[in-house]
């Protein structure tokens, strides 16, 4: 049953309206039994119920039963609570009835009462102390509630339960009751009212069990408390796993993480920028190190202590195993014999210490509870339990080595632990953690340390690795006792990990160069070829295309000499990647020849890498359809070959493709999802920045652009992320500076970015950069610099198959011609570029080209005939609609302003201003919507060709008419107002509004 369903049922019962047929409709009493463990949010649901309009308009009684036998009562008198009185969480009274402020908590056991809330005993005559039963009976008689809410029914005594059963046997009409309880603490299991109730046929009785939050729910709560950008997928997954999805435990844990992060960040602010501190994401390791919330620790320790002493070892065994286990396993680890284990387990279940997590498996409802109990176990007891667990697991076939190693480690048996660690695999998260612990412990013989390090290192770039993996591997490769052959292989995996996963490109390339030399000297050409192929990849910063090609040739020679199939596949994939990213037609032939059916996993992973990399290159070239085919194949093969990192790479490419091809619906959500999984997802961040730029949300542009080195105030993003992504990010940064009229800064950024691209030598990546570089130079009056950029770009594209960059070159020539006053030539170039973009398709760029062509046409003025002017105006009006449909609010507003500023007077509205009275005018709505994105009055004025004073007046009038006091709510209010008017956000097909 969904929450909305019983909310509707309650509302219907309270309002006297019904959905059934017949004479009883509208008089159907309703009972909702809400069950949930401690911290599951029962009080939150009660709060929501009491906020319903129907609940506010009827007589209601809200009571909470207490473990002490007392009864706390919220104000029961009348449908409209007095000022300062409410039956919702927020304040709590003490036993004397004197109010004291306490922060609201969404936790059980009680819904907090109002300031004037008191115990019923305090209202009794002097010297008379009412029992809970007497108080409840008196309140039911005096208040005659239409709505009864009773919380924590598991604490009610038999007399109170009997009274409630009698009420429900003959309920009044209209009437609704909501009773909450913890099922694990009911005196009689499954009977919250102490026994079966003879419900009348007309009463609707339903049970609603609160379930733990799923991963999506955990992500929402974590995002609210910590910020969505700081919560990657692995962090959210660990939160869900450790908290069990229990809302109160989750909130407590998140607060601990937030406080720890605040302390850490305050210490880091002197060494890092504010943005670096703000963007620092949380990790799964942070969850493991946070500790156990006090509320949870006290609960599990209290419940364990309440068990008879002979039964406690069964709970200790569950804490040591730290995962659900069968009854026999728990008994074996606890050292129970015969029926002792079964009896102890039943007692632990009855006492709500353990629960049956799945059929025949028992453990803690919240895994963190095991951690709390484990920490309190005496050392000798803990070690003995671990010894039993390790011995029990070692007898199994196949042996679960990761679990065995963990128990020998916990039992203090170092030699047994390390012996078990040698059997560990490298793809299991727990195994990786144990390998890291073993290597971090020190004191290992060099040969054993080398073997364990190789196990950890192999596949590090494609599999699951913690933040500590790179640190541990770096320490190992510097160990002079390590065999030379092992050193080269470990260094190779370290370099790949730093380069591909950690985005520490310079460090990664240094390690890869050293690995290539060490492996070549150790006569391991297959591995040397892998290192060289990684250095040949043009995506990464720090090397020119010429250097990439040199490494590629060396890799091919080494691979051929090795005779290794996977090495040859790796170099073939690398050559296809290099050719695709330089616009060489031969790339397609090489891609087709990659061995998709490679018999070994390593070979399939290399093919998947080649497919994903060439798909990325094809997207930047402008071959979107063919890129889709490669991408689909690459992601599927990456999943089949166990390479989750490549799957994420492919998804990032798909996001940029969606932006280019105009698939903007839900794109921001898809991007933030990938950023949450992989905080270093530069492609997703750039797409979010581009979307924000089109909407005019310029602060968000700055926040989403990938972090970069700032050298003399220049944005050197091309040193910190993949090269094609860096080129796009640099273009967005230049455009942002131009939009904010920071022309000199834009020209400086343009010169820096273009120098970098020229040094890289991959000219096709200038497609999203070159037009903004040229515009920045001409805006700063640097015509010769602009001409040089256009000439270099054109020369670099000669003989290249790069439709997107070719369209961008036409755009550059249009910008240069318009700056020179050659409007007819500029218009022609804009139209040619628009046609080229339409053929890709790249609808956003196509609309910008139409804007440029239309602007030039209108500036020509008398040189155009009347029909041609009409066609230009109609085309620009269509582009406004297209941009609006995409969500490009800022661009649409700018095109409207172009029409207003330049179209002939004959096409403008007749003189006179429409009387909008208290309705917003289209111009006020347009200005308000831009203001809501965060633009200043000066920036809006520049966009709409208005004066800052005029903008200020429009914003003030819009805010007054909408009845709001700040800019924060403008976007939502404007959108609602336009929907109500049905004008679609402007003049629509009738043309933009005139001043």
N, C-alpha and C positions, 0 to 999 in steps of 0.2 A: 504493500500500500504506500502510495506516495504522499509526502507531506501536504501537497496541494489538495489531494483528495480529501483527507480528513479535515483540513482547514475549511474546505467548502461545506463539508457535512456539518461541522460545528457552526459555521456561519448560518447555514440553513436552519439548524435547530434553534439558534438564538433569536433569529429574526422572525420565526414563525412561518417561514415559507418552506415548502417542500418540493421535492422532485417526483415523489410518487403519485400514483393515481388513487382516487377513492376518497372517502370521507376523512381518513386519517392524515392526509397530506398536510404538511405544515405543522403538525403536532407530534412529530416523531422525536422523542428524546434520544440523546446520543451519549454514549460512553466511549471514551478513548483511553485505553491503557497504554501508557508510554513506558517501555522498559529499556534500560541501558545501564551499562557498567558505570562506575565512578568516572567522571570526567568526560562522558560521552555527549554532553550538551543538552540534557533534558530541560534544564532551566532556560536555555536559549529558546527552545521551542515554546515553553510556557510564556516567556516574554513576548514572542511573536504573536501568540494567541491573544494575549491581553491587549495587544496593540490593534487588533482587528476592530473596525468601527462597530460591529455588532456586539463585541465584548465590552466596549466602552459605554454602550447605551443601555445596559441591563444591570440589575442588582447582581453582585458577584461576591463570592467568598473565596479567599485564597489563604490556605493554611499549609504549614510545613511541620511534619512530625520530626521530632528530634530523638537522637539515640538515647538521651537521658530520660525519655518519656514525656518531655514537655511538648508544648504546641506553640508555634509562632504564627501569629495571625496578621495578615495585612488588613488595611482599613476595609471593612465589609459594608459600610453604610452607603447605599445608593449607587446609582449608575454613574454619577459624576463625582469623582474624588475631589476632596477639598484641596485648596492650594497647599502645595508641599506634601500632599499625600498621593501615593501611587503604589500599585502592586507590581512594580517592575524592579529589576535589579538596580542598585545604585547606592543605597545606604542600608545600614543594619543597626538594630537597636540591641542594647545589652539586657541583661536579665532584670534590671530595675526599671526598664522603660526609658532610660535617658539616652537620647540619640547621640551617636558619635559618627563622624565621617570615616568612611572606609572606601577604598577604590572598588569599583565594580569588577567582579570576576565572573567569567562564564562557566564557573565550576559548580558541581554538586558539593554539599548536599542540599543547600537551601536556596530559595529565591529570596533575596534580601528585601526587607520591608522598608516602608517609608519612614521619614523622620519621626512621625508620631506613632509608628508601629510599636506595640508592646505585647508582652505575654498576657494571655487572658487572665492569668492569676492576679496580675497587677490591677486589673479592673474589678476584681471581686471585692465584696464588702470586707472591711477591716477584720482581720483575724480568720477569714475564711479562705482556704486554698482549694481551688477547683482542680479536679483531675482532668486529664486531657479529654476523657470521654464526656465529662460534665460540661466542659468548655465548648467542645464541638457541638454537643446537643443544643446548648443554649444559643450558640451562634446560628445554627441551622433554623431554629425556631424564630429568632429575632430578625435575621437578615432575609429569610425566605429567598435564597439565591436562585437566580435563573442559570447562573454559571458557577459551578463549583470546581475549584482547582485544589487538589491535595497532592503535595510533593512528599517524596521519600516515604511512601506507604510501607516500606519494609521496616520502618521504625514504629509503626502504629501498634498499639496493644490490642488484645483480643476484643475488648469492649468497643473501642473505636471502629474496628473492622466490622463487628456485628452491627453497629449503628449504620455504617455505610451500606452494608448488605441490605438492611431493611429499607433504606432510602431508595436503593436501586431496584428493589422488588416492586415498589409503587412510586415511581418518579412523577413529579408534577409535569405539566406541559405549559409553555415550552421549558425545556431543561437540557443542559449539557454538563457533563462532568469529564474532567481530565485528571487522571490519576497517574503519578509517575513513581517508579520504583527501580531498585537494583535487583535483577532476578537472582543473582548469586547470593543475596542476603535475605531472601524470603524465608520465613520460618518453615513454610510448607512449599516445596518446589512447585512452580507453575500455578500457584493459587495466590495472587497478590492480595485478594480480599480475605484470606485466611480459610476460605472454603468455597464451594460452588455456590453460585447465586441463582436464584430462580427468577431470571430476567423475564419481564413481560414481553409478549410478542411484538408490541409496538416499539420497544427500545432497540436502537441500533448499537450494538457493542462491537468494537474493533480493537485489535491489538497492533501497536506500532513499535517495532524493535529498531532502535538506533544502531546502525552499523558503523564500523570505523571508516574514516575518510580513505578514499582511494588516492592514487598518486596525483590525480588532477586536483582533488580537493586540498591535498597537502601543498601542492604548488601554489594554489590561490592564497592559502593562509601564509605561507612563507613569503610570497611576493608582497603581501600587505605589510608584513612586519619588517622585512629586510630589503625589499626592492626586488622586482622580478629579474632585473639584469644581473643581480648578484647570486642567483640561485640556479646553477647549472643542473642538468639532468641527474648526474651522479650524486649530487648533494641532495636533491629532492628524493631520489630513490632511497638513499641511506636514511633520511629523515623518516620516510614512511616505514621502512623496515624496523628501525630502532624504537620508534614511538608506537608502533602497532596501529597507527592511524587514529589513536585516541585524541580527540581535540584538545583536552586540557593538558595532557602530557606534551603534545606538540607545541602548544602555545608557551608552556613553561620552558621547554627546551629551546625554542626560538628566542625567547627573551635572554636566556643564558648565552646563546650564540651572539646575539646582538650586543650584549654588554661586553663580552670578551672582544668582539670586533671593534667596538668603540674605544676600548682601552688600547688595543693594538694600533688602531688608526691614529689615535691622538699622539702616540709615540712616533708614528711614521710621517706625520705631516711636515716635519722639519726637513725631511729628506726627499719627499716626493710631492708632486703637484696635487692639488685638491682633487682633480679628476682621477688621477691614478689611485688615490685612496678610495674615492667613491666607487670606482669601477672594480675594485678588487673583489673577486667572487669568493664564495664559500666552497669548501670541498667536503668530500665524504670524510676525510680525516678530521675536519673540524667537528663533525658530529661525534665521532668516536672519542675525541679529546674533551668534549664539553662536560662530561660527567652526567650524573643522574639528577633530575629535578627533585628538590626536597620533598615535595608533596608525594611523589611516587615512591621515593625511598622509604619514607616513614610508613606509608600504607603497607608495602610488602613486608617490611620488617615487623610491623605490628601483627599482621596476619600470621606470619611464620611463628612469632613468639607465642601466639595464642594456641598453637597446636601442642598436643602432648609431646613431651621431649622425645619419646621413642619414634615418633612419626616425622620428626624434622629432617632426618637424613635424606628422605625421599625428595624433599624440596631442595636440599643442598645439592643432590645429584643433578637435578634439573638445572640448577644454576651453573654447575661446572660443565655439563654437556652443552649448555647455551643454545639448544635447538630442540624442537619437539622430538620426543623419543617414545618408544613403546614401554608398556608396563614392565616387561621383563628386563629391558635395558636399564630403566631407572632403578629397579630393585637390585640389579647386579652391581651398579656403580655405588648405590647407597649401602651395600653390604647387608641387605635384608635377606632373610631365608624363609622358605616356605610361604605361608600366607602373610608374613609380616609386611612384605612389600605391597601386596594388594590392599591390606587394611590401611597402611599408611597413605597410599595413593588416594583411597576413598576419602580419608580424613582431609587430605590436602585439597581435594576437589570440593568437599563440603565447606571447607573454610575459605574458599575463593582464593587460595594461594596459587593453585594451578588450575588449568582448564583443559578440556579435550579440544585441541586445536584442529584436529581432523580425526577421522575414524581410527581409533586405536593409537593415537599419538597425543602425548600430553606435554604441556610446557606452560610458560608464562604468557598471559594475554598481551603483555607489553614486554618485548625483549629487554628493554632497559631495566626492568625489574630484576632480571637475573644478574645484571651488573651490580646493582645495589646490594643484593644479598651476597654475591660472590666476594665483594670488598670487605664484608664483615666476618667472613669465615676465618677461623684461626689457621695459620700456615700449615701445621701438621695435618689438620683435617682436610684442608684444600688439596695438599699434595697426595694424600692417600686416595682421595676421590679421583684425582687425575690418573694415578697409577692404575686404578681399576678400570677407568674408561679406556686408557690406552691398551691395556691387556685385552679387554673385551673386543675392541675394534681390530686389533692385530690378528685375531683368530678368524677374521672374515676373509672371504675370497670373492672378488679381488679386494685387497686391503685398501681402505680409504686413507692414503698416506698423509694427506693434508690434515685430517682430523687427528690421526695418530701423532703426528709431529707436534701439533698444538698441545695435546695432553702431556706428552713427554716434556715439552717445554714448560708447561704449567706445573708439572710435578718436580721440576728441578733436575731432571735427568738429561743433562746436556748432551752426552755422547749418544744416547738413544734418539734424542731430538734431531741432532745433525745427521745421524744415519738415516732416519726417516725422511729428512729433507732432501736427501739425494734422489729419492724416488718421486719427488714432486713433479707435476706437469707445469706448463707455463701459461695455460689459458684460463685457469681458475683464479678468481680474485683472492680467495683465502690462501691458495698456494703461493701466489705472488707475495702476499703480505708476510707469509712465513719465510719465504726465501729472503726477503729484504731483512727480516729480523735476524736470520741466521748470518747473513753477510755483514750485518751491522754489529753483530756481537763481538767480533774480533777473536783472536786466538786460534783461528782455523789454520791447519796446514795449507801451504800454498796450492798443492794439487787439488785438495778438496775445495778450497775457496774458488779456484778457477772453474771447477766443474759446476758448482752452484751458480757462479756468476754467468756462465754460458747458458744455463737453464733459464735464468732470469732474463738475460739479454736477448736471446733468440726470439724474434717476432715482437720485440718491444714496440716497434713503431705501429704495428697493426693490431695488437691485442690490448689487454687491460693492464695498465701500469699506473702506479700511484705517483704522487708528487716526489716521493723520495727515491724513485728508481734512478733518475739521472744522477743524483748526488752519490748514491752508492756505487754506481758503475764508474763514475769519474774517479772515485777513490781507489777502486780496484785496478783500473788501467795504469795508475801511477805506481802500483806496487812493483818494485824491481824483481821480486821473486816470482812474479807471474810468468809462465811460459810465453815465449814470443808469439807463437802461433795463436794461443788463446787471446793474447792482448789485442792483436789486430782484429779478430772477430768481435770481441767485446767493444772495442773502440768504434767499429763500424756500426753496431747497433746503437751505441751511445750517440754517435753523430746523427744517425737517422732520427732518433728520438728527439734530440735537441732541435733538429732542422725542421722536421715535418710536424711533430706534435706540440712541441713547446714554443715554437716560433722564435727560438734563439738562434737566428740564422748565422750570424758570424761565428759563434761558438761551434755550431754544428758543422759549418764548412771547414773550420780548422781541424776538428776531429776527423772528418771524412778524408781530408787530404792526408793526414797522418796515417789513418787506417789503410788507405790505398797503398801507401809506401810500405807499411809494415807487412801487409798481406802479400804484396808482390815479392818482398824479400823472403818471406816465409814460404814461398812457392805455393800460394793458394790463389791461383788466378781467377777462379770462379767468384770468390768473395771479393777479390780486388776489383773485378768487373762491376759488382754491385755498387761498391763505393764510388767508382768512377762514373757509373751511370747516374747516380744521385747528384754528383757534381755537374753533370751535363744538363740537368733539367733547367730550362730557361725561366721557369716560373719564379724562382727564388732570387732574392736580391744578392748583391755582392759580387756579381760576375757579369761580364759582357757576353753577348751572344757568341763572339769569337772564342772566348774562353770555354763556353759551354760546348761548342763544337769540338774543340781540342780534346776535352775530357771524353766526349762521345767516341771519338776515333780511338782513343786509348782503351776505352771500355770494350769496344767491339773487338779489338785485337786480343785483349785478355780473355774475353769470353770464348772466342774461337779457339784459342790455345788450350783452354780448360776442357773443352769437349762437353761441358755441362749444359744440359738442355735448359734448365731454369735461367742460367746466366745468359745464354743466347736470347731467350725470350725477353729478359729484362732489357737488354741492349736494343733489341728490335722495337720494343715498346717505347724506349727512350728516343730512338731515331724518329719514329712516327710522331711523337710528341713535339720534338724540335721542328720538324717540317710543317706540322699542322699550325704551330704557333707563329710561323714565319710566312704563312700563306703559300706554301709550296704545294702544287697540285699532286705531286707524287705521294703526299702523305696518305691520301685515300687508298692507294694501292697497298701501302704498307699496313695500314689498319686492317684491311680485308684479310691480310695474310697472317695476322696474329693467331696463334693456335688456341682457339677457345676450348678445344677438347683435350687440353694438356692432361696427361694421366696423373701428374703429381700436383699436390696442393700449392706448392711454391710457384709452380709455373702458372697455375690459374690465377693466383694473386697478382702476378706480374702482368698478365693479360688484362685483368680487371683494372689495374693501375693505368695501363696504356689506354684502355677504352675511356675511363673517366677523364684522364688528362687530355686526350684528343677531343673528347666531347667539349671540354672547357675551352680548348683552343678554337673549336668550330663555332662556339657561341660568340666569342670575341671577334671572329672573322665575319659573322653575320649569316652563317649557314645554320639557321635555327632548326629546320626540319631534320636535316641529317644529324645535327647535334643531338636531337631528341632520341633518335634511334641508337646512337652510340651510348648515350647516357642511360637509357633503359637497360641495355645489354650490360653495361659496366656495373651498374648498381646491383643487378640481379646476380651477376657473377661474383661480385664482392661479398654479397650475403652468403652465397653457396660455399665460398672458399674461406669464410671466417675472417673477414677483414672489415670490421665495423668502421674503422677510420676512413676507408675508401668510400663507404656508404655515405658518411657525412660530407666528404668532399663532393660527391656527386649531387647530394641534396643542395649544397651551396651553389653549385653551378646552375641547378634548376631554378633557384630563386632569382639569380641574375637574368637568366633567360626569360623568366616570367615578367620581370620588370621591363626588359627590352621589348617584348612582344605584347605588352599592354594587359597582361593577366594580373591586374592589380587587386581584384576582388579577394579579400582574405590574405593578401600577400604579407602585410605587416605582421599578422598573427603567425604565419608560417616562418617568417624571419625571426621573430622573437622566440619562437619555439626552438629553432636551431641554436640561437645564441644561448638559450637556457641550457641546452645539452652540451654545447661546446663554446665556452666563453670567448675563445679566440677565433670564432667564425667570422673572419674579416669580410667575406663576400656578403653574408647576411647583414652585417653592420652597415656596409656601404649601401646596400639596397634600402635599408631603413632610412639612411641619411638622404638618399635621392628622393624617396617618397616624402619625407619631411620638407625637403627643399621645394618640391612641387606644390606642397600645401602652404608654404610660407611659414612653417614652424622652424625658424632659423636656430633657435636654441637647441631644439632636438637634433638638427643637422650637426651642430658642433659636438653634441653628446654622443651621437651614433658613429660619427666618422672614426675609423680605427685610430688608436693611439699612435703617436708619432714622435720622433725626435724633433725638438724645437731648437733650431740653430739660428740665432739672430732673428727670432720671431718668424722664421720660415717653417712651413709645415712639411717636414721631410718624411712623409708617410711611406715613401718608396724604400726606406731602409728597414721597415718593420713589418711588412706583410707581402704577400705574393705580388709579383711585378704587375700583372694585368689589373689586379684589384687596386694596387697602389696608383696606377695611372688613372683609373676611374675616380678613386677617392680624391686625388689631386685636382682633377677637373671639377668635382663637386665643391672642393674648398675654394678654388678660384672663383667659381660662380657665386658662392656665398659672399665672398669679399666684394664682388662687383655689385651684388644686390644691395649690400649695405653701404655702397658708395665709398668703399675703401680702395680707391682705384690704384694708388701707388703700391699698396700692399699686394693687391691682386697682380700687378705687373711683376713685382718681385717674385711672388710665388710662381707665376707663369714661367719666368726665366729659369728659376731653379728646377722646376719640373721638366721643362723641355731639355735642359742640359742633361738631366738624368736619363730621359728617354733616348736621347741621342747616344749617350754612353752605353746604354743597354743594347741598342741596335735593333730592337724589334719594333719596327715602325707601325705595324698593324695595330699595336696596342694604343696608338694615339687616337683611336676612333672617339672615345669619350673624353679626351683631353684636349686635342688640338684646337677645336673651335673656341674653347674658353681661353686658351692661351692667346690666340689671335685677337679675340675680343678684348682681353685685358690689355694687350699692347696698344691697340688702336684707341682704347678708352683713355690710356695714359699719354696719348700723342706720340707713341713710339712706332711710327709707321714702318721704318726700315726693319725693326725687329720683327714686326708682323709679317712683312714680306719675306724675310729670311726663313721664318717658321713655315710659311706656306711652301716655299721652294724646297726646303729640306723634306718636308712631309711628302710632297709630290714625288721627289726623287726616290725616297725610301719605299714608296709603294709601287714603283715601276716593276712590272712583271709579276706582281703579287696577286694572288686570288683572295681579295679581302673586300667584299662588297660593303661592309659597314664602314671601314676606313675610307673607301672611295667616296661614299656619300658624305663623310665628314670633311673630306678635302674640298668637295663642292661647297659645303657650308662655309669653310674657311675663306674660300675665294669670294663668296657672297658678302661676308663680313668686311673683307678688305675693300671690295668694290663700293659698298655702301659708305664706308668711312671716307673714300676718295670722292664721294659725291656722284659716282657713276650708278645712278639709281636703276636705269634700265638694265644694265649688265648685272647689277646685284639681284634684281628681281628674277632675271633669267636663271642665275645660279641657284637662288633659293628654290625656284620651281624645279630645277633639275635635281637638286638634293632631295626635295620632297618626294619626287617620283622614285628616286632610288630608295629612300627610306620606306616608302609604301610597298615596294617590292620585297622587302626583307621578311616580314613587316616589322616596323618600329614606329607604332602610331604616335607616341609622344613626340619623337623627333620630327615626324611628319607634320604634326600640328605646329611645332615651333617654326618649321620652314614656311608653312602657310602664313604664319604671323609675319615673318620677315618679308615674304613676297608681297603680302597685302600692305604692309607698312610702306614699302618702297613704291608700290603702285599709287597709294593715296598721296604720298609726298610728290609724285610726278604731277599731280593736280590736273591742269589744263591739257596735258598731253594725252589724256584718256577720254574716250567717248562715254556718253551716258550709260549705255548698256554695259560697257566694260566696268565702269564704276559700280554699277549695281551688282555685277557678278563678283567683284572683289569684296564688297560689303557682305553679300550673302555667304561667300566662302568663309570670311572671318567669323561671321555669326555661327556658322556650322562648327568652326573650330572651337569657339567658346563652349558649345554644347559638348563636343568631344572631350575637351579638357575637364569640364565639370563632371562628366560621367566617369572619367578616370579617377577623379579626386584631386586634380591639380588646381586647387582653389586659387593659389597665387597667380599661376599662369593665366587662368581664365579671367581673373580680374584685370591683369595687365593687357590682355587682348581687348577687353571691353574698353579700357582706357584708351588704347590705340584708336579704336573706332570713334570714340567720342572726340579725340583730339584732332584727327586727321580727315575724317570723312567729310565730303562736301556738305555745305549748309542745306542743300536741297533735300538731303536724306535725313536731316535731323528732325526732331520733334518741333512742332509749331511752338511759337513763343508762349510763355505762360507756364507756371509751375502747378502740377496737380496738387490738390488739397488732400494730404494724407492724414491730417488731424493727429490722432493718437496711434495710427498705424505707422510702422516703419516704411520709409520710402525705399525703393530698390538701392539707391545710393547709400543710405544709412545702413542697410543690411550688408551691402558689399564691404563697406568700411568696417563695420562691427565684426564681420567674420574674419577679416584680416587681422584686426586688433586682437581677436581671441586667440590667434595662433602665436601671439607674442611679439608681433611687429610693433615698432615704435611709430608714433605719429609721423615722424620724418620719413621713415621707411615706407609707410603706406602712401604718403604724399608722393614719393618718387615713383612708386608703382602705378598710381592712378593719375599722375599728372595734375595733382592738386597742391594747394599750399598746406603746410602743417597746421595752420590756424583753422582752415576749413575742415581738415580731418578731425581736429580736436572737437569742433562743434558737432560734426556728425556722430562721433563716438558718444559725446555727452547726451545728445538727443536719443540715440539708440538705447543707452542704458536707462534713461528716464522712462522711455516708453515700455521697456521690458521689465521695469521695476527691480533692477538689480544694481548693486553698489560697487561691483568690481568687474574687471575684464575677464576673470576666470570663467564665468558662466556664459559668456557671450556666444561661443560656438554652438552650444546646446540650445540656448534660447533662440538664436537666429534660425537654426535648423527647424525648430518646432514652429516658429512663426511663419516661415516660408511654406512649410508643409500645410499649415492651416489655411494660408492664402492660396496655396496651389499654384504659385507662380514659378516653381522650379528653381528659384535662386536667381532672379534677375528678370530681364525682359524676354528671355527665351527666344523663341523663333521670331518674335516681333522686333528684335534688335535690342541692344543694350540701352540703359537709361541715359538720358542726357543730363548735363548739369542744370 
